[in-house]
Amino acid sequence: MRKNLSQQKLLDVLTEEIEVLRRTSQNIKEVAPEIARQLEELKNTKLKADLDTDRLEQLLKDHEQALQKKAVIPRWFFVLIGVVIAFLMLEVVWLLVV
């Protein structure tokens, strides 16, 4: 008699678990189309990324200005070269005349 009671209890537990699995499967089948729709919507949605590049642009301008200051020949150098060339031309003229 005890063996039958254990088998009956096991049968009840298995029946209940099967019913739970059936309900779960049914719930999944009901929700699956909505999940698929939302996934498709996510796949087709374009992402918009808004990046704040103000600091990066300012840093780039600062580096650009620093490079321009280092790469530019100062005006006083051109004036000095001009004075030296003018002096040499005057000497050439002076030597030709004398």
C-alpha positions in Angstrom: 0.0 0.0 0.0 2.8 2.3 0.8 4.4 1.7 -2.6 1.2 2.8 -4.3 1.1 5.9 -2.2 4.6 6.9 -3.2 3.8 6.2 -6.8 0.6 8.3 -6.6 2.5 11.2 -5.0 5.2 11.0 -7.7 2.5 10.9 -10.4 0.8 14.0 -8.8 4.1 15.9 -8.8 4.9 14.9 -12.4 1.4 15.9 -13.5 1.7 19.3 -11.7 5.2 19.9 -13.3 3.8 19.0 -16.7 1.0 21.5 -16.2 3.4 24.2 -15.2 5.5 23.5 -18.3 2.4 23.6 -20.5 1.4 27.0 -19.0 4.9 28.3 -19.4 5.1 27.2 -23.0 1.7 28.8 -23.7 2.9 32.0 -22.1 6.1 32.0 -24.1 4.1 31.4 -27.3 1.8 34.3 -26.5 4.7 36.7 -25.8 7.1 35.5 -28.5 5.5 37.6 -31.4 5.7 40.7 -29.3 9.3 40.0 -28.4 10.1 39.3 -32.1 8.4 42.6 -33.1 10.4 44.6 -30.5 13.6 43.0 -31.6 12.9 43.8 -35.2 12.1 47.3 -34.2 15.4 47.6 -32.4 17.3 46.2 -35.4 15.6 48.8 -37.7 16.0 51.8 -35.3 18.9 54.1 -36.2 21.0 55.1 -33.3 21.7 58.8 -32.8 24.9 59.6 -31.0 25.4 63.1 -29.8 28.9 63.7 -28.7 30.2 66.9 -27.1 33.4 67.7 -29.0 33.8 71.3 -27.8 36.7 70.5 -25.5 38.4 68.4 -28.2 38.0 71.2 -30.8 39.4 73.7 -28.3 42.4 71.5 -27.6 42.9 71.1 -31.4 42.8 74.9 -31.9 45.3 75.4 -29.1 47.7 72.9 -30.6 47.2 74.4 -34.1 48.0 77.9 -32.7 51.1 76.6 -30.9 52.3 75.0 -34.1 51.7 78.1 -36.1 53.7 80.2 -33.6 56.6 77.8 -33.9 56.5 77.4 -37.7 56.2 81.0 -38.6 59.3 83.0 -39.3 59.2 86.2 -37.3 59.0 89.6 -39.0 62.2 90.9 -37.4 64.1 88.2 -39.3 62.7 89.4 -42.6 63.6 93.0 -41.7 67.1 91.9 -40.7 67.6 90.0 -44.0 66.2 93.0 -45.9 68.6 95.4 -44.2 71.6 93.1 -44.9 70.6 92.7 -48.6 70.2 96.5 -48.9 73.6 97.1 -47.2 75.2 94.5 -49.6 73.6 96.1 -52.6 74.8 99.5 -51.5 78.4 98.1 -51.2 78.2 96.6 -54.7 77.0 99.9 -56.1 79.7 101.7 -54.2 82.4 99.3 -55.5 81.2 99.7 -59.0 81.1 103.4 -58.8 84.5 103.8 -57.2 
